[in-house]
């Protein structure tokens, strides 16, 4: 099984590390407004609560829950619309 989970590379949960996701989402929403698919007022009221876990948090939860094992854990950095592998554990 393969899971793709947005995460952050820094331990501090309030760091700006996970902003790439919001940048891509913001660009998509602006394009949708330009194309008339949604109204600008709807974008201003859009709220999506998200939490991006740190790699160790994901590993600890999976291992402590016990239903699955991790054979390979890769971390990719999102740069614009491209992903680059930065670690493999």
PDB file of N, CA, C and O in Angstrom:
ATOM      1  N   UNK A   1       0.840  -1.159   0.000  1.00  0.00           N
ATOM      2  CA  UNK A   1       0.000   0.000   0.000  1.00  0.00           C
ATOM      3  C   UNK A   1       0.896   1.237   0.000  1.00  0.00           C
ATOM      4  O   UNK A   1       1.936   1.266   0.658  1.00  0.00           O
ATOM      5  N   UNK A   2       0.480   2.245  -0.741  1.00  0.00           N
ATOM      6  CA  UNK A   2       1.216   3.503  -0.795  1.00  0.00           C
ATOM      7  C   UNK A   2       0.299   4.608  -0.287  1.00  0.00           C
ATOM      8  O   UNK A   2      -0.839   4.736  -0.738  1.00  0.00           O
ATOM      9  N   UNK A   3       0.794   5.398   0.646  1.00  0.00           N
ATOM     10  CA  UNK A   3       0.067   6.548   1.166  1.00  0.00           C
ATOM     11  C   UNK A   3       0.873   7.803   0.894  1.00  0.00           C
ATOM     12  O   UNK A   3       2.091   7.812   1.075  1.00  0.00           O
ATOM     13  N   UNK A   4       0.214   8.848   0.468  1.00  0.00           N
ATOM     14  CA  UNK A   4       0.851  10.146   0.304  1.00  0.00           C
ATOM     15  C   UNK A   4       0.210  11.089   1.298  1.00  0.00           C
ATOM     16  O   UNK A   4      -0.996  11.330   1.249  1.00  0.00           O
ATOM     17  N   UNK A   5       1.012  11.622   2.198  1.00  0.00           N
ATOM     18  CA  UNK A   5       0.511  12.469   3.276  1.00  0.00           C
ATOM     19  C   UNK A   5       1.270  13.788   3.238  1.00  0.00           C
ATOM     20  O   UNK A   5       2.497  13.792   3.329  1.00  0.00           O
ATOM     21  N   UNK A   6       0.563  14.905   3.104  1.00  0.00           N
ATOM     22  CA  UNK A   6       1.267  16.186   3.203  1.00  0.00           C
ATOM     23  C   UNK A   6       1.862  16.318   4.604  1.00  0.00           C
ATOM     24  O   UNK A   6       1.206  15.998   5.595  1.00  0.00           O
ATOM     25  N   UNK A   7       3.082  16.780   4.679  1.00  0.00           N
ATOM     26  CA  UNK A   7       3.730  16.899   5.987  1.00  0.00           C
ATOM     27  C   UNK A   7       4.670  18.099   5.973  1.00  0.00           C
ATOM     28  O   UNK A   7       4.727  18.854   5.002  1.00  0.00           O
ATOM     29  N   UNK A   8       5.396  18.255   7.057  1.00  0.00           N
ATOM     30  CA  UNK A   8       6.381  19.327   7.136  1.00  0.00           C
ATOM     31  C   UNK A   8       7.740  18.713   7.454  1.00  0.00           C
ATOM     32  O   UNK A   8       7.826  17.604   7.982  1.00  0.00           O
ATOM     33  N   UNK A   9       8.784  19.438   7.130  1.00  0.00           N
ATOM     34  CA  UNK A   9      10.135  18.928   7.385  1.00  0.00           C
ATOM     35  C   UNK A   9      10.731  19.478   8.673  1.00  0.00           C
ATOM     36  O   UNK A   9      11.812  19.056   9.084  1.00  0.00           O
ATOM     37  N   UNK A  10      10.039  20.411   9.311  1.00  0.00           N
ATOM     38  CA  UNK A  10      10.516  20.980  10.560  1.00  0.00           C
ATOM     39  C   UNK A  10       9.643  20.517  11.716  1.00  0.00           C
ATOM     40  O   UNK A  10       8.434  20.351  11.553  1.00  0.00           O
ATOM     41  N   UNK A  11      10.241  20.309  12.875  1.00  0.00           N
ATOM     42  CA  UNK A  11       9.504  19.825  14.044  1.00  0.00           C
ATOM     43  C   UNK A  11       8.461  20.835  14.510  1.00  0.00           C
ATOM     44  O   UNK A  11       7.382  20.440  14.953  1.00  0.00           O
ATOM     45  N   UNK A  12       8.756  22.108  14.419  1.00  0.00           N
ATOM     46  CA  UNK A  12       7.870  23.172  14.910  1.00  0.00           C
ATOM     47  C   UNK A  12       6.578  23.223  14.087  1.00  0.00           C
ATOM     48  O   UNK A  12       6.630  23.537  12.898  1.00  0.00           O
ATOM     49  N   UNK A  13       5.413  22.922  14.692  1.00  0.00           N
ATOM     50  CA  UNK A  13       4.162  22.886  13.933  1.00  0.00           C
ATOM     51  C   UNK A  13       3.666  24.249  13.457  1.00  0.00           C
ATOM     52  O   UNK A  13       2.764  24.301  12.620  1.00  0.00           O
ATOM     53  N   UNK A  14       4.214  25.340  13.951  1.00  0.00           N
ATOM     54  CA  UNK A  14       3.784  26.657  13.495  1.00  0.00           C
ATOM     55  C   UNK A  14       4.765  27.270  12.493  1.00  0.00           C
ATOM     56  O   UNK A  14       4.660  28.452  12.168  1.00  0.00           O
ATOM     57  N   UNK A  15       5.708  26.480  12.008  1.00  0.00           N
ATOM     58  CA  UNK A  15       6.659  26.978  11.020  1.00  0.00           C
ATOM     59  C   UNK A  15       5.949  27.179   9.678  1.00  0.00           C
ATOM     60  O   UNK A  15       4.862  26.646   9.451  1.00  0.00           O
ATOM     61  N   UNK A  16       6.568  27.940   8.813  1.00  0.00           N
ATOM     62  CA  UNK A  16       6.013  28.175   7.476  1.00  0.00           C
ATOM     63  C   UNK A  16       6.361  27.049   6.510  1.00  0.00           C
ATOM     64  O   UNK A  16       6.170  27.189   5.302  1.00  0.00           O
ATOM     65  N   UNK A  17       6.858  25.956   7.019  1.00  0.00           N
ATOM     66  CA  UNK A  17       7.361  24.862   6.201  1.00  0.00           C
ATOM     67  C   UNK A  17       6.304  24.231   5.299  1.00  0.00           C
ATOM     68  O   UNK A  17       6.635  23.777   4.204  1.00  0.00           O
ATOM     69  N   UNK A  18       5.060  24.191   5.721  1.00  0.00           N
ATOM     70  CA  UNK A  18       4.033  23.505   4.942  1.00  0.00           C
ATOM     71  C   UNK A  18       3.208  24.462   4.088  1.00  0.00           C
ATOM     72  O   UNK A  18       2.089  24.134   3.696  1.00  0.00           O
ATOM     73  N   UNK A  19       3.749  25.636   3.800  1.00  0.00           N
ATOM     74  CA  UNK A  19       3.009  26.628   3.023  1.00  0.00           C
ATOM     75  C   UNK A  19       2.921  26.297   1.542  1.00  0.00           C
ATOM     76  O   UNK A  19       2.072  26.855   0.846  1.00  0.00           O
ATOM     77  N   UNK A  20       3.769  25.408   1.036  1.00  0.00           N
ATOM     78  CA  UNK A  20       3.736  25.076  -0.390  1.00  0.00           C
ATOM     79  C   UNK A  20       2.365  24.557  -0.795  1.00  0.00           C
ATOM     80  O   UNK A  20       1.871  24.872  -1.877  1.00  0.00           O
ATOM     81  N   UNK A  21       1.752  23.761   0.075  1.00  0.00           N
ATOM     82  CA  UNK A  21       0.414  23.239  -0.217  1.00  0.00           C
ATOM     83  C   UNK A  21      -0.568  24.391  -0.379  1.00  0.00           C
ATOM     84  O   UNK A  21      -1.353  24.409  -1.327  1.00  0.00           O
ATOM     85  N   UNK A  22      -0.531  25.348   0.537  1.00  0.00           N
ATOM     86  CA  UNK A  22      -1.462  26.469   0.489  1.00  0.00           C
ATOM     87  C   UNK A  22      -1.191  27.363  -0.715  1.00  0.00           C
ATOM     88  O   UNK A  22      -2.118  27.939  -1.283  1.00  0.00           O
ATOM     89  N   UNK A  23       0.071  27.480  -1.104  1.00  0.00           N
ATOM     90  CA  UNK A  23       0.418  28.255  -2.290  1.00  0.00           C
ATOM     91  C   UNK A  23      -0.227  27.641  -3.528  1.00  0.00           C
ATOM     92  O   UNK A  23      -0.825  28.350  -4.338  1.00  0.00           O
ATOM     93  N   UNK A  24      -0.108  26.332  -3.672  1.00  0.00           N
ATOM     94  CA  UNK A  24      -0.723  25.650  -4.821  1.00  0.00           C
ATOM     95  C   UNK A  24      -2.241  25.757  -4.778  1.00  0.00           C
ATOM     96  O   UNK A  24      -2.877  25.997  -5.805  1.00  0.00           O
ATOM     97  N   UNK A  25      -2.819  25.583  -3.609  1.00  0.00           N
ATOM     98  CA  UNK A  25      -4.261  25.700  -3.464  1.00  0.00           C
ATOM     99  C   UNK A  25      -4.713  27.114  -3.802  1.00  0.00           C
ATOM    100  O   UNK A  25      -5.707  27.300  -4.504  1.00  0.00           O
ATOM    101  N   UNK A  26      -3.990  28.104  -3.309  1.00  0.00           N
ATOM    102  CA  UNK A  26      -4.326  29.499  -3.589  1.00  0.00           C
ATOM    103  C   UNK A  26      -4.267  29.820  -5.072  1.00  0.00           C
ATOM    104  O   UNK A  26      -5.146  30.505  -5.597  1.00  0.00           O
ATOM    105  N   UNK A  27      -3.238  29.332  -5.750  1.00  0.00           N
ATOM    106  CA  UNK A  27      -3.118  29.551  -7.191  1.00  0.00           C
ATOM    107  C   UNK A  27      -4.297  28.926  -7.928  1.00  0.00           C
ATOM    108  O   UNK A  27      -4.836  29.522  -8.860  1.00  0.00           O
ATOM    109  N   UNK A  28      -4.690  27.744  -7.517  1.00  0.00           N
ATOM    110  CA  UNK A  28      -5.821  27.057  -8.151  1.00  0.00           C
ATOM    111  C   UNK A  28      -7.117  27.820  -7.934  1.00  0.00           C
ATOM    112  O   UNK A  28      -7.918  27.964  -8.858  1.00  0.00           O
ATOM    113  N   UNK A  29      -7.327  28.307  -6.720  1.00  0.00           N
ATOM    114  CA  UNK A  29      -8.556  29.047  -6.419  1.00  0.00           C
ATOM    115  C   UNK A  29      -8.620  30.365  -7.194  1.00  0.00           C
ATOM    116  O   UNK A  29      -9.685  30.737  -7.689  1.00  0.00           O
ATOM    117  N   UNK A  30      -7.497  31.071  -7.305  1.00  0.00           N
ATOM    118  CA  UNK A  30      -7.461  32.321  -8.075  1.00  0.00           C
ATOM    119  C   UNK A  30      -7.798  32.039  -9.536  1.00  0.00           C
ATOM    120  O   UNK A  30      -8.541  32.798 -10.157  1.00  0.00           O
ATOM    121  N   UNK A  31      -7.261  30.963 -10.083  1.00  0.00           N
ATOM    122  CA  UNK A  31      -7.572  30.596 -11.474  1.00  0.00           C
ATOM    123  C   UNK A  31      -9.052  30.267 -11.636  1.00  0.00           C
ATOM    124  O   UNK A  31      -9.653  30.594 -12.659  1.00  0.00           O
ATOM    125  N   UNK A  32      -9.635  29.630 -10.642  1.00  0.00           N
ATOM    126  CA  UNK A  32     -11.061  29.299 -10.704  1.00  0.00           C
ATOM    127  C   UNK A  32     -11.909  30.571 -10.699  1.00  0.00           C
ATOM    128  O   UNK A  32     -12.939  30.631 -11.371  1.00  0.00           O
ATOM    129  N   UNK A  33     -11.485  31.589  -9.946  1.00  0.00           N
ATOM    130  CA  UNK A  33     -12.196  32.874  -9.945  1.00  0.00           C
ATOM    131  C   UNK A  33     -12.072  33.517 -11.321  1.00  0.00           C
ATOM    132  O   UNK A  33     -13.064  33.997 -11.869  1.00  0.00           O
ATOM    133  N   UNK A  34     -10.873  33.532 -11.884  1.00  0.00           N
ATOM    134  CA  UNK A  34     -10.648  34.133 -13.202  1.00  0.00           C
ATOM    135  C   UNK A  34     -11.500  33.463 -14.279  1.00  0.00           C
ATOM    136  O   UNK A  34     -11.979  34.122 -15.202  1.00  0.00           O
ATOM    137  N   UNK A  35     -11.685  32.149 -14.155  1.00  0.00           N
ATOM    138  CA  UNK A  35     -12.468  31.408 -15.142  1.00  0.00           C
ATOM    139  C   UNK A  35     -13.960  31.459 -14.854  1.00  0.00           C
ATOM    140  O   UNK A  35     -14.762  30.903 -15.605  1.00  0.00           O
ATOM    141  N   UNK A  36     -14.335  32.130 -13.762  1.00  0.00           N
ATOM    142  CA  UNK A  36     -15.746  32.270 -13.427  1.00  0.00           C
ATOM    143  C   UNK A  36     -16.371  31.031 -12.808  1.00  0.00           C
ATOM    144  O   UNK A  36     -17.596  30.926 -12.743  1.00  0.00           O
ATOM    145  N   UNK A  37     -15.560  30.100 -12.356  1.00  0.00           N
ATOM    146  CA  UNK A  37     -16.078  28.872 -11.758  1.00  0.00           C
ATOM    147  C   UNK A  37     -16.546  29.081 -10.322  1.00  0.00           C
ATOM    148  O   UNK A  37     -17.446  28.389  -9.848  1.00  0.00           O
ATOM    149  N   UNK A  38     -15.931  30.036  -9.636  1.00  0.00           N
ATOM    150  CA  UNK A  38     -16.334  30.401  -8.271  1.00  0.00           C
ATOM    151  C   UNK A  38     -16.262  31.918  -8.151  1.00  0.00           C
ATOM    152  O   UNK A  38     -15.628  32.582  -8.971  1.00  0.00           O
ATOM    153  N   UNK A  39     -16.906  32.459  -7.138  1.00  0.00           N
ATOM    154  CA  UNK A  39     -16.889  33.903  -6.925  1.00  0.00           C
ATOM    155  C   UNK A  39     -15.813  34.262  -5.898  1.00  0.00           C
ATOM    156  O   UNK A  39     -15.531  33.495  -4.977  1.00  0.00           O
ATOM    157  N   UNK A  40     -15.224  35.437  -6.077  1.00  0.00           N
ATOM    158  CA  UNK A  40     -14.168  35.900  -5.182  1.00  0.00           C
ATOM    159  C   UNK A  40     -14.594  35.934  -3.726  1.00  0.00           C
ATOM    160  O   UNK A  40     -13.798  35.637  -2.836  1.00  0.00           O
ATOM    161  N   UNK A  41     -15.840  36.293  -3.480  1.00  0.00           N
ATOM    162  CA  UNK A  41     -16.342  36.343  -2.100  1.00  0.00           C
ATOM    163  C   UNK A  41     -16.307  34.964  -1.452  1.00  0.00           C
ATOM    164  O   UNK A  41     -16.071  34.841  -0.250  1.00  0.00           O
ATOM    165  N   UNK A  42     -16.540  33.931  -2.251  1.00  0.00           N
ATOM    166  CA  UNK A  42     -16.483  32.568  -1.716  1.00  0.00           C
ATOM    167  C   UNK A  42     -15.055  32.196  -1.318  1.00  0.00           C
ATOM    168  O   UNK A  42     -14.842  31.471  -0.346  1.00  0.00           O
ATOM    169  N   UNK A  43     -14.092  32.691  -2.068  1.00  0.00           N
ATOM    170  CA  UNK A  43     -12.688  32.405  -1.754  1.00  0.00           C
ATOM    171  C   UNK A  43     -12.314  33.052  -0.420  1.00  0.00           C
ATOM    172  O   UNK A  43     -11.600  32.452   0.384  1.00  0.00           O
ATOM    173  N   UNK A  44     -12.796  34.276  -0.187  1.00  0.00           N
ATOM    174  CA  UNK A  44     -12.473  34.983   1.056  1.00  0.00           C
ATOM    175  C   UNK A  44     -13.054  34.299   2.282  1.00  0.00           C
ATOM    176  O   UNK A  44     -12.538  34.470   3.386  1.00  0.00           O
ATOM    177  N   UNK A  45     -14.125  33.526   2.106  1.00  0.00           N
ATOM    178  CA  UNK A  45     -14.739  32.848   3.250  1.00  0.00           C
ATOM    179  C   UNK A  45     -14.320  31.379   3.338  1.00  0.00           C
ATOM    180  O   UNK A  45     -14.799  30.650   4.207  1.00  0.00           O
ATOM    181  N   UNK A  46     -13.439  30.947   2.454  1.00  0.00           N
ATOM    182  CA  UNK A  46     -12.998  29.552   2.413  1.00  0.00           C
ATOM    183  C   UNK A  46     -12.119  29.244   3.621  1.00  0.00           C
ATOM    184  O   UNK A  46     -11.170  29.976   3.900  1.00  0.00           O
ATOM    185  N   UNK A  47     -12.426  28.178   4.331  1.00  0.00           N
ATOM    186  CA  UNK A  47     -11.658  27.786   5.516  1.00  0.00           C
ATOM    187  C   UNK A  47     -11.433  26.281   5.455  1.00  0.00           C
ATOM    188  O   UNK A  47     -12.384  25.511   5.322  1.00  0.00           O
ATOM    189  N   UNK A  48     -10.193  25.871   5.551  1.00  0.00           N
ATOM    190  CA  UNK A  48      -9.872  24.447   5.546  1.00  0.00           C
ATOM    191  C   UNK A  48      -8.855  24.187   6.652  1.00  0.00           C
ATOM    192  O   UNK A  48      -7.664  24.438   6.468  1.00  0.00           O
ATOM    193  N   UNK A  49      -9.312  23.686   7.800  1.00  0.00           N
ATOM    194  CA  UNK A  49      -8.368  23.417   8.894  1.00  0.00           C
ATOM    195  C   UNK A  49      -7.521  22.177   8.562  1.00  0.00           C
ATOM    196  O   UNK A  49      -8.054  21.094   8.319  1.00  0.00           O
ATOM    197  N   UNK A  50      -6.230  22.354   8.558  1.00  0.00           N
ATOM    198  CA  UNK A  50      -5.317  21.254   8.241  1.00  0.00           C
ATOM    199  C   UNK A  50      -4.191  21.196   9.261  1.00  0.00           C
ATOM    200  O   UNK A  50      -3.805  22.208   9.847  1.00  0.00           O
ATOM    201  N   UNK A  51      -3.677  19.999   9.456  1.00  0.00           N
ATOM    202  CA  UNK A  51      -2.487  19.815  10.284  1.00  0.00           C
ATOM    203  C   UNK A  51      -1.523  18.957   9.489  1.00  0.00           C
ATOM    204  O   UNK A  51      -1.885  17.860   9.063  1.00  0.00           O
ATOM    205  N   UNK A  52      -0.327  19.422   9.283  1.00  0.00           N
ATOM    206  CA  UNK A  52       0.690  18.667   8.567  1.00  0.00           C
ATOM    207  C   UNK A  52       1.648  18.060   9.583  1.00  0.00           C
ATOM    208  O   UNK A  52       2.384  18.792  10.245  1.00  0.00           O
ATOM    209  N   UNK A  53       1.654  16.744   9.719  1.00  0.00           N
ATOM    210  CA  UNK A  53       2.523  16.106  10.714  1.00  0.00           C
ATOM    211  C   UNK A  53       3.983  16.099  10.277  1.00  0.00           C
ATOM    212  O   UNK A  53       4.302  16.168   9.090  1.00  0.00           O
ATOM    213  N   UNK A  54       4.838  16.016  11.255  1.00  0.00           N
ATOM    214  CA  UNK A  54       6.267  15.839  11.026  1.00  0.00           C
ATOM    215  C   UNK A  54       6.518  14.350  10.777  1.00  0.00           C
ATOM    216  O   UNK A  54       5.767  13.509  11.272  1.00  0.00           O
ATOM    217  N   UNK A  55       7.547  14.019  10.029  1.00  0.00           N
ATOM    218  CA  UNK A  55       7.844  12.629   9.670  1.00  0.00           C
ATOM    219  C   UNK A  55       7.848  11.696  10.881  1.00  0.00           C
ATOM    220  O   UNK A  55       7.282  10.604  10.821  1.00  0.00           O
ATOM    221  N   UNK A  56       8.476  12.113  11.971  1.00  0.00           N
ATOM    222  CA  UNK A  56       8.541  11.262  13.164  1.00  0.00           C
ATOM    223  C   UNK A  56       7.166  11.024  13.780  1.00  0.00           C
ATOM    224  O   UNK A  56       6.913   9.958  14.340  1.00  0.00           O
ATOM    225  N   UNK A  57       6.268  12.019  13.678  1.00  0.00           N
ATOM    226  CA  UNK A  57       4.910  11.839  14.191  1.00  0.00           C
ATOM    227  C   UNK A  57       4.189  10.741  13.423  1.00  0.00           C
ATOM    228  O   UNK A  57       3.529   9.891  14.021  1.00  0.00           O
ATOM    229  N   UNK A  58       4.313  10.759  12.110  1.00  0.00           N
ATOM    230  CA  UNK A  58       3.677   9.733  11.273  1.00  0.00           C
ATOM    231  C   UNK A  58       4.230   8.363  11.625  1.00  0.00           C
ATOM    232  O   UNK A  58       3.474   7.416  11.840  1.00  0.00           O
ATOM    233  N   UNK A  59       5.550   8.260  11.684  1.00  0.00           N
ATOM    234  CA  UNK A  59       6.196   6.983  12.000  1.00  0.00           C
ATOM    235  C   UNK A  59       5.750   6.462  13.370  1.00  0.00           C
ATOM    236  O   UNK A  59       5.407   5.288  13.504  1.00  0.00           O
ATOM    237  N   UNK A  60       5.754   7.328  14.384  1.00  0.00           N
ATOM    238  CA  UNK A  60       5.379   6.910  15.736  1.00  0.00           C
ATOM    239  C   UNK A  60       3.926   6.450  15.825  1.00  0.00           C
ATOM    240  O   UNK A  60       3.633   5.459  16.492  1.00  0.00           O
ATOM    241  N   UNK A  61       3.027   7.151  15.167  1.00  0.00           N
ATOM    242  CA  UNK A  61       1.616   6.765  15.199  1.00  0.00           C
ATOM    243  C   UNK A  61       1.404   5.422  14.521  1.00  0.00           C
ATOM    244  O   UNK A  61       0.697   4.565  15.051  1.00  0.00           O
ATOM    245  N   UNK A  62       2.005   5.231  13.364  1.00  0.00           N
ATOM    246  CA  UNK A  62       1.850   3.950  12.640  1.00  0.00           C
ATOM    247  C   UNK A  62       2.429   2.807  13.456  1.00  0.00           C
ATOM    248  O   UNK A  62       1.801   1.755  13.583  1.00  0.00           O
ATOM    249  N   UNK A  63       3.614   3.001  14.008  1.00  0.00           N
ATOM    250  CA  UNK A  63       4.246   1.936  14.780  1.00  0.00           C
ATOM    251  C   UNK A  63       3.506   1.648  16.084  1.00  0.00           C
ATOM    252  O   UNK A  63       3.375   0.487  16.471  1.00  0.00           O
ATOM    253  N   UNK A  64       3.019   2.686  16.769  1.00  0.00           N
ATOM    254  CA  UNK A  64       2.333   2.450  18.038  1.00  0.00           C
ATOM    255  C   UNK A  64       0.942   1.855  17.835  1.00  0.00           C
ATOM    256  O   UNK A  64       0.471   1.107  18.692  1.00  0.00           O
ATOM    257  N   UNK A  65       0.281   2.163  16.738  1.00  0.00           N
ATOM    258  CA  UNK A  65      -1.038   1.607  16.469  1.00  0.00           C
ATOM    259  C   UNK A  65      -0.937   0.113  16.173  1.00  0.00           C
ATOM    260  O   UNK A  65      -1.786  -0.663  16.613  1.00  0.00           O
ATOM    261  N   UNK A  66       0.085  -0.294  15.436  1.00  0.00           N
ATOM    262  CA  UNK A  66       0.392  -1.701  15.277  1.00  0.00           C
ATOM    263  C   UNK A  66      -0.253  -2.459  14.132  1.00  0.00           C
ATOM    264  O   UNK A  66       0.132  -3.602  13.886  1.00  0.00           O
ATOM    265  N   UNK A  67      -1.203  -1.893  13.428  1.00  0.00           N
ATOM    266  CA  UNK A  67      -1.862  -2.611  12.333  1.00  0.00           C
ATOM    267  C   UNK A  67      -1.006  -2.681  11.079  1.00  0.00           C
ATOM    268  O   UNK A  67      -1.200  -3.565  10.244  1.00  0.00           O
ATOM    269  N   UNK A  68      -0.070  -1.765  10.939  1.00  0.00           N
ATOM    270  CA  UNK A  68       0.767  -1.693   9.746  1.00  0.00           C
ATOM    271  C   UNK A  68       2.229  -1.607  10.145  1.00  0.00           C
ATOM    272  O   UNK A  68       2.562  -1.247  11.274  1.00  0.00           O
ATOM    273  N   UNK A  69       3.088  -1.940   9.206  1.00  0.00           N
ATOM    274  CA  UNK A  69       4.517  -1.746   9.404  1.00  0.00           C
ATOM    275  C   UNK A  69       5.019  -0.861   8.267  1.00  0.00           C
ATOM    276  O   UNK A  69       4.425  -0.816   7.190  1.00  0.00           O
ATOM    277  N   UNK A  70       6.102  -0.170   8.519  1.00  0.00           N
ATOM    278  CA  UNK A  70       6.684   0.717   7.514  1.00  0.00           C
ATOM    279  C   UNK A  70       7.884   0.008   6.911  1.00  0.00           C
ATOM    280  O   UNK A  70       8.853  -0.294   7.607  1.00  0.00           O
ATOM    281  N   UNK A  71       7.815  -0.256   5.616  1.00  0.00           N
ATOM    282  CA  UNK A  71       8.951  -0.838   4.916  1.00  0.00           C
ATOM    283  C   UNK A  71       9.841   0.240   4.330  1.00  0.00           C
ATOM    284  O   UNK A  71      11.058   0.075   4.249  1.00  0.00           O
ATOM    285  N   UNK A  72       9.236   1.340   3.923  1.00  0.00           N
ATOM    286  CA  UNK A  72       9.973   2.415   3.282  1.00  0.00           C
ATOM    287  C   UNK A  72       9.212   3.711   3.520  1.00  0.00           C
ATOM    288  O   UNK A  72       7.998   3.754   3.321  1.00  0.00           O
ATOM    289  N   UNK A  73       9.888   4.750   3.935  1.00  0.00           N
ATOM    290  CA  UNK A  73       9.264   6.044   4.161  1.00  0.00           C
ATOM    291  C   UNK A  73      10.081   7.088   3.415  1.00  0.00           C
ATOM    292  O   UNK A  73      11.243   7.327   3.743  1.00  0.00           O
ATOM    293  N   UNK A  74       9.470   7.709   2.412  1.00  0.00           N
ATOM    294  CA  UNK A  74      10.136   8.732   1.607  1.00  0.00           C
ATOM    295  C   UNK A  74       9.534  10.084   1.920  1.00  0.00           C
ATOM    296  O   UNK A  74       8.331  10.200   2.154  1.00  0.00           O
ATOM    297  N   UNK A  75      10.365  11.097   1.924  1.00  0.00           N
ATOM    298  CA  UNK A  75       9.906  12.462   2.116  1.00  0.00           C
ATOM    299  C   UNK A  75      10.228  13.226   0.843  1.00  0.00           C
ATOM    300  O   UNK A  75      11.353  13.177   0.344  1.00  0.00           O
ATOM    301  N   UNK A  76       9.228  13.936   0.319  1.00  0.00           N
ATOM    302  CA  UNK A  76       9.396  14.717  -0.895  1.00  0.00           C
ATOM    303  C   UNK A  76       9.144  16.182  -0.581  1.00  0.00           C
ATOM    304  O   UNK A  76       8.232  16.512   0.177  1.00  0.00           O
ATOM    305  N   UNK A  77       9.938  17.043  -1.153  1.00  0.00           N
ATOM    306  CA  UNK A  77       9.739  18.480  -1.001  1.00  0.00           C
ATOM    307  C   UNK A  77       8.986  18.977  -2.228  1.00  0.00           C
ATOM    308  O   UNK A  77       9.385  18.706  -3.361  1.00  0.00           O
ATOM    309  N   UNK A  78       7.909  19.697  -2.002  1.00  0.00           N
ATOM    310  CA  UNK A  78       7.131  20.256  -3.100  1.00  0.00           C
ATOM    311  C   UNK A  78       7.727  21.600  -3.474  1.00  0.00           C
ATOM    312  O   UNK A  78       7.836  22.501  -2.643  1.00  0.00           O
ATOM    313  N   UNK A  79       8.108  21.720  -4.732  1.00  0.00           N
ATOM    314  CA  UNK A  79       8.648  22.971  -5.266  1.00  0.00           C
ATOM    315  C   UNK A  79       7.742  23.342  -6.433  1.00  0.00           C
ATOM    316  O   UNK A  79       7.855  22.776  -7.519  1.00  0.00           O
ATOM    317  N   UNK A  80       6.841  24.297  -6.204  1.00  0.00           N
ATOM    318  CA  UNK A  80       5.845  24.612  -7.233  1.00  0.00           C
ATOM    319  C   UNK A  80       4.972  23.390  -7.441  1.00  0.00           C
ATOM    320  O   UNK A  80       4.352  22.904  -6.495  1.00  0.00           O
ATOM    321  N   UNK A  81       4.916  22.891  -8.657  1.00  0.00           N
ATOM    322  CA  UNK A  81       4.113  21.700  -8.919  1.00  0.00           C
ATOM    323  C   UNK A  81       4.978  20.446  -9.031  1.00  0.00           C
ATOM    324  O   UNK A  81       4.480  19.374  -9.373  1.00  0.00           O
ATOM    325  N   UNK A  82       6.262  20.580  -8.746  1.00  0.00           N
ATOM    326  CA  UNK A  82       7.188  19.461  -8.861  1.00  0.00           C
ATOM    327  C   UNK A  82       7.583  18.953  -7.480  1.00  0.00           C
ATOM    328  O   UNK A  82       7.688  19.734  -6.534  1.00  0.00           O
ATOM    329  N   UNK A  83       7.805  17.628  -7.363  1.00  0.00           N
ATOM    330  CA  UNK A  83       8.243  17.054  -6.101  1.00  0.00           C
ATOM    331  C   UNK A  83       9.642  16.486  -6.274  1.00  0.00           C
ATOM    332  O   UNK A  83       9.961  15.899  -7.308  1.00  0.00           O
ATOM    333  N   UNK A  84      10.467  16.663  -5.265  1.00  0.00           N
ATOM    334  CA  UNK A  84      11.829  16.162  -5.274  1.00  0.00           C
ATOM    335  C   UNK A  84      12.046  15.369  -3.985  1.00  0.00           C
ATOM    336  O   UNK A  84      11.780  15.869  -2.892  1.00  0.00           O
ATOM    337  N   UNK A  85      12.531  14.129  -4.117  1.00  0.00           N
ATOM    338  CA  UNK A  85      12.787  13.327  -2.921  1.00  0.00           C
ATOM    339  C   UNK A  85      13.953  13.912  -2.172  1.00  0.00           C
ATOM    340  O   UNK A  85      15.005  14.180  -2.752  1.00  0.00           O
ATOM    341  N   UNK A  86      13.765  14.117  -0.849  1.00  0.00           N
ATOM    342  CA  UNK A  86      14.864  14.669  -0.053  1.00  0.00           C
ATOM    343  C   UNK A  86      15.400  13.661   0.951  1.00  0.00           C
ATOM    344  O   UNK A  86      16.559  13.759   1.353  1.00  0.00           O
ATOM    345  N   UNK A  87      14.582  12.688   1.368  1.00  0.00           N
ATOM    346  CA  UNK A  87      15.088  11.660   2.267  1.00  0.00           C
ATOM    347  C   UNK A  87      14.420  10.332   1.958  1.00  0.00           C
ATOM    348  O   UNK A  87      13.323  10.275   1.403  1.00  0.00           O
ATOM    349  N   UNK A  88      15.107   9.280   2.330  1.00  0.00           N
ATOM    350  CA  UNK A  88      14.535   7.949   2.259  1.00  0.00           C
ATOM    351  C   UNK A  88      14.981   7.213   3.489  1.00  0.00           C
ATOM    352  O   UNK A  88      16.178   7.084   3.745  1.00  0.00           O
ATOM    353  N   UNK A  89      14.005   6.718   4.273  1.00  0.00           N
ATOM    354  CA  UNK A  89      14.349   5.980   5.495  1.00  0.00           C
ATOM    355  C   UNK A  89      13.617   4.671   5.530  1.00  0.00           C
ATOM    356  O   UNK A  89      13.771   3.902   6.478  1.00  0.00           O
TER     357      UNK A  89
END
